[in-house]
Amino acid sequence: MDILFGSIVAGVLLGMVIALVALGLTIIFGVMDIVNFAHGEFLMVGMYAGLLSAKATGVDPLLTLPVAAVVGFLLGALCYVGFIKFLLRGPMVAQLLGTFGLMLFLRNLALLIFGSSDRTVHHGIIVGKSFDIGMGIIVPATKLAAAGLSVIAFAAVWLLMNRTKIGKALTATALNAQAARYMGIPTEKMNTLAWGIGGASVTVAGALIVNFWAVNPFMGLLFTMIAFAVVALGGFGSVPGAFFAGLVVGLIMEIPGFWDFFTYTFDWQWMADVPMTSLKYMWIYVAYFVIMVVRPRGLFGWKQ
Amino acid sequence: MVVAGAVFFFFLIFPFFPLSSFAMATMIQFFMFSIYGMGWNTIGGYGGQVDLGKAQYVGIGAYTTGVMLIHWDVPFWASMPVGMAIAVMWSFIIGYPLFRLKGHYFAIATIATSLVLKDLFTVWPFVGAARGLEISPIQFTPPDFLHLIFKEDIYYYYVILGFFFTGIVYMNWFRKSRLGYQLRCIKDNEDVARSLGINVHWAKIKTYAIATAFVSMVGSFHVCYIKVIEPVDIMSLDLSILIALMAMLGGAGSLWGPIIGAAVLIPFKSYLKEWLGAAAGLAGIDLILYSVIIMLVSAFEPRGIWGIVEKARRRKRD
């Protein structure tokens, strides 16, 4: 039984962080209808940023989040102004392949700079500590903190989008760029801002994740696909959608735990032979496919 | 026309030049990727739906031929059609729901299915799981035309050249065929196409199957040529992107586009690795240059090289 609850708790905690990862993607998509295949690579950059700033300053990684945020904002804004802006003029083929090129570029740049080995955080106030919340469930303190901070970051972005003038301008551009322009809202600046905020939220997520997940230059693609699945489920462009969908996808990532629970409960030998742990990411891709075919709008989507 | 004839003649006599085996291997790669690109071009170029999951069909073709060779000693000329049949069947199964999507969503879905298949093959013991398959030439006595096992590259060269010519002839027929015209109509304006009575959904699925057949054919060849396959390489997203990129660079939607794209990128890729050395390859410098090319082409000349050629031609006419 504790396997079941343990998996649920782990899934929910992971899900909150995943939601933050996907938040950037959904904002960028909402504002300008472009899918950023390099999203996972932004996450990776955030992870390295968090890791390195913690090592350099000797401070606990969780306190280096502002650094990651700034790096992410600059990265996103720079990518837009220096590259994405030109892609938008071209056909969709070009846009897709363009962001792929960006993905390869960032991935191999990281490979060149950091090498291909995994790196994790080793020092920190809460690294290595965990809580026992009863029923035999052990929660690593890093995961709990990451989830909590993700929720705070999420709330901050939501407040930004809905309660500030600039956020409302962004939302207006997302709803109808031309009308917004007639109202005096400069589309180019909004696009840049969207990429900046999108980049910042995913790098902060990265700085949080690096506390419990090793970073290497090749991990981007997996998280890009995870982010797509979340955004598809939540609805492209929807901020609250990204949160709930994130929780769902977090639970999907804990399928090996659920599988183990069912294996023990029903005691069917064939279940134990299935290498579910190696296949756990497969379910995310399947989920994306099923969602897009069955309900392309997602849960809260308003854009097709 | 004259240029094409001269180039073909050159291809025919190429192996008789005293060039390095590296050059020969690069040419073989060029033909392989031309065919990959031609296949992609049917659905990606003429059809206008960007497919980024072609590598899964390469894998199906390669694994089918490989498994049938290793376990049951089946000759290439029998296992290749079987591979194509399986690949096409799979393409129909996922094509039916897949083509309800368009644009980015379609592209991401193709990636998703490719990754699912790759993950499954990585854990499936029958196909060697993560270690993949390996064909040891010792069991066969080369030159073995039945199983396509040769010691010298020159035999492989002519086989793939044959496929290449067949591919071009087919593509030329295709773009003037009923399906080809239907596709171009769909690409221009889907609603109009539908109002003209074209079954859009089916046209796309059929084209997807054709692309699949091309790709799986070369996959079967690949396993006999390279003799080692692993799921992480042969079904990788990187391969899918490479295929799409070549067709796009050369000019998606034209007959010569994919071939031009392959002609530019394959030598570039091979010689870059040679010059920069293996260490740089590990560090991914060649890929960095690669990705910069992708980005530049996407941003500034998305119609590819053939697009530039056509623009120049039009200007000459005016």
Interface residues (C-beta under 8 A of the other chain):
Chain A: V35 F83 F86 L87 G90 P91 M92 V93 A94 Q95 L96 L97 G98 F100 G101 L102 M103 L104 F105 R107 N108 L109 L111 L112 S116 L221 M225 F228 A232 P275 S278 L279 Y281 M282 Y285 V286 Y288 F289 M292 V293 P296
Chain B: G44 V50 L52 P97 L98 R100 L101 G103 H104 Y105 A107 I108 A109 I111 A112 T113 L115 V116 D119 L120 T122 V123 L237 I241 A244 L245 M248 A252 L282 A283 G284 I285 L287 I288 Y290 S291 V292 I293 I294 M295 V297 S298 A299 F300 P302
